Amino acid sequence: MSPKDFPSRVLWWQVGATVAAALFFVMSMVWEYEHTWSFGERYYLPHLVRANTLGRLYPAPLRYRLLTMVDSQGAEHLAPGNEIEATTLKDGRPGYRLTEEGRQEGAVKLKLEWFDQNVDSAWVRTRLQEDVYNRAVWDYIEYRVASSTASTRSVQHSDSP
């Protein structure tokens, strides 16, 4: 390799492809968050991140502020993402209400209140994944990771001898 060939063009193409793939990944996740996620999924995202990060680092219960509701059978659970929406109360404060879909699913507005106390992060993580998101975190990003890395792999393989 002569001094003219340093730094290699292949390296710059790989770095550029990696940066482009990372930008594509971030932009597609932001688009999905803004356009397809329900109010509840957006509201609970910081709680899920906290339960998956701090909750795994510190075994002590952490404080969470979650919205609970009672269904028609009398069972109390986290309000699913598609069954609640933000609204403004009569006194002008922000509030929450059941959606029409929530009423059709059998939810009753007997109790729609904050659950604000110290709880185990593993419980919060499990409840959010089962009651709100209905899927694991990887399921949200799997397609974006695959499509982002496919563009990087094609550049890497096209410059190979």
C-alpha positions as CSV (number, residue, x, y, z in Angstrom):
1,M,0.0,0.0,0.0
2,S,1.5,3.3,-1.0
3,P,1.1,6.5,1.1
4,K,-1.4,7.8,-1.5
5,D,-3.8,4.9,-0.7
6,F,-3.9,5.8,3.0
7,P,-6.5,6.1,4.4
8,S,-8.4,3.5,2.5
9,R,-11.5,4.5,0.7
10,V,-13.1,1.3,1.9
11,L,-12.8,2.4,5.5
12,W,-14.6,5.7,4.7
13,W,-17.4,4.0,2.8
14,Q,-17.9,1.6,5.8
15,V,-17.9,4.5,8.2
16,G,-20.4,6.4,6.0
17,A,-22.6,3.4,5.6
18,T,-22.6,2.8,9.3
19,V,-23.5,6.4,10.1
20,A,-26.3,6.4,7.4
21,A,-27.7,3.1,8.8
22,A,-27.7,4.6,12.3
23,L,-29.5,7.7,11.1
24,F,-32.0,5.6,9.2
25,F,-32.7,3.5,12.3
26,V,-33.3,6.6,14.5
27,M,-35.5,8.3,12.0
28,S,-37.6,5.3,11.4
29,M,-38.1,4.7,15.1
30,V,-39.1,8.4,15.6
31,W,-41.5,8.1,12.7
32,E,-43.1,5.0,14.2
33,Y,-43.3,6.6,17.6
34,E,-45.1,9.7,16.3
35,H,-47.4,8.0,13.8
36,T,-48.3,4.5,15.0
37,W,-47.9,4.4,18.8
38,S,-51.0,4.9,21.0
39,F,-51.1,7.5,23.7
40,G,-50.5,4.9,26.4
41,E,-47.5,3.4,24.6
42,R,-45.9,6.9,24.4
43,Y,-46.8,7.7,28.0
44,Y,-45.3,4.4,29.4
45,L,-42.1,4.5,27.3
46,P,-40.0,6.3,30.0
47,H,-41.3,3.9,32.6
48,L,-40.3,0.9,30.4
49,V,-36.9,2.4,29.8
50,R,-36.4,3.1,33.6
51,A,-37.6,-0.5,34.5
52,N,-35.1,-2.0,32.0
53,T,-32.1,0.2,33.0
54,L,-32.3,1.4,36.6
55,G,-34.5,-1.5,37.6
56,R,-31.8,-4.0,36.5
57,L,-29.0,-2.0,38.2
58,Y,-30.7,-1.4,41.6
59,P,-32.6,-4.3,43.2
60,A,-34.6,-2.1,45.5
61,P,-38.1,-1.1,44.5
62,L,-38.3,2.2,42.5
63,R,-41.1,4.8,42.4
64,Y,-43.4,4.6,39.4
65,R,-46.5,6.6,38.5
66,L,-48.7,4.3,36.4
67,L,-52.3,4.6,35.4
68,T,-54.6,1.8,36.6
69,M,-58.1,0.9,35.7
70,V,-60.8,-1.7,36.6
71,D,-62.3,-3.9,33.9
72,S,-65.9,-5.2,33.8
73,Q,-64.9,-8.3,35.8
74,G,-63.5,-6.1,38.6
75,A,-59.8,-6.9,38.0
76,E,-57.4,-4.0,38.4
77,H,-54.6,-3.7,35.9
78,L,-52.5,-1.1,34.0
79,A,-54.5,0.8,31.5
80,P,-53.6,-0.6,28.0
81,G,-52.2,1.9,25.5
82,N,-55.2,1.8,23.2
83,E,-57.8,2.2,25.9
84,I,-56.8,5.6,27.3
85,E,-56.2,9.0,25.9
86,A,-55.2,12.4,27.2
87,T,-58.0,15.0,27.7
88,T,-58.5,18.3,29.5
89,L,-60.6,18.3,32.6
90,K,-63.4,20.8,33.4
91,D,-61.0,22.8,35.6
92,G,-58.4,23.0,32.8
93,R,-56.0,20.5,34.2
94,P,-54.7,17.6,32.0
95,G,-56.5,14.3,32.6
96,Y,-57.2,10.9,31.1
97,R,-60.2,9.1,29.9
98,L,-61.2,5.8,28.4
99,T,-61.4,5.6,24.7
100,E,-64.4,4.1,22.8
101,E,-62.2,1.1,22.1
102,G,-61.6,0.7,25.8
103,R,-65.3,0.7,26.6
104,Q,-65.9,-1.9,23.8
105,E,-63.2,-4.1,25.3
106,G,-65.1,-4.2,28.6
107,A,-63.3,-1.5,30.6
108,V,-65.4,0.4,33.0
109,K,-64.6,3.8,34.4
110,L,-64.9,2.6,38.0
111,K,-61.3,3.5,38.7
112,L,-58.9,5.4,36.5
113,E,-56.3,6.6,38.8
114,W,-52.6,6.9,39.5
115,F,-50.7,4.1,41.0
116,D,-47.9,6.1,42.6
117,Q,-45.7,4.0,44.8
118,N,-42.5,2.0,45.1
119,V,-42.8,-1.3,43.3
120,D,-40.4,-4.0,42.0
121,S,-39.1,-3.0,38.5
122,A,-39.4,-6.6,37.2
123,W,-43.1,-6.5,38.0
124,V,-43.4,-3.1,36.1
125,R,-41.4,-4.5,33.2
126,T,-43.6,-7.6,32.9
127,R,-46.9,-5.7,33.3
128,L,-45.9,-3.1,30.7
129,Q,-44.8,-5.7,28.2
130,E,-48.0,-7.8,28.7
131,D,-50.7,-5.2,29.3
132,V,-49.6,-2.2,27.3
133,Y,-47.1,-3.2,24.6
134,N,-48.2,-6.8,24.0
135,R,-44.7,-7.6,22.7
136,A,-41.0,-7.5,23.8
137,V,-38.8,-4.5,23.2
138,W,-36.9,-6.3,20.5
139,D,-40.1,-6.8,18.5
140,Y,-40.3,-3.0,18.0
141,I,-36.8,-2.6,16.7
142,E,-36.1,-5.9,14.9
143,Y,-37.3,-4.7,11.4
144,R,-35.4,-1.4,11.7
145,V,-32.2,-3.2,12.8
146,A,-32.4,-5.6,9.9
147,S,-33.1,-3.0,7.3
148,S,-30.4,-0.7,8.6
149,T,-27.7,-3.3,8.7
150,A,-28.7,-4.7,5.3
151,S,-27.6,-1.4,3.7
152,T,-24.3,-1.6,5.6
153,R,-23.6,-5.2,4.7
154,S,-24.2,-4.5,1.0
155,V,-21.6,-1.7,1.0
156,Q,-19.1,-3.9,2.9
157,H,-19.5,-6.8,0.5
158,S,-19.4,-4.7,-2.7
159,D,-15.9,-3.5,-1.9
160,S,-14.6,-7.0,-1.1
161,P,-12.2,-8.7,-3.6
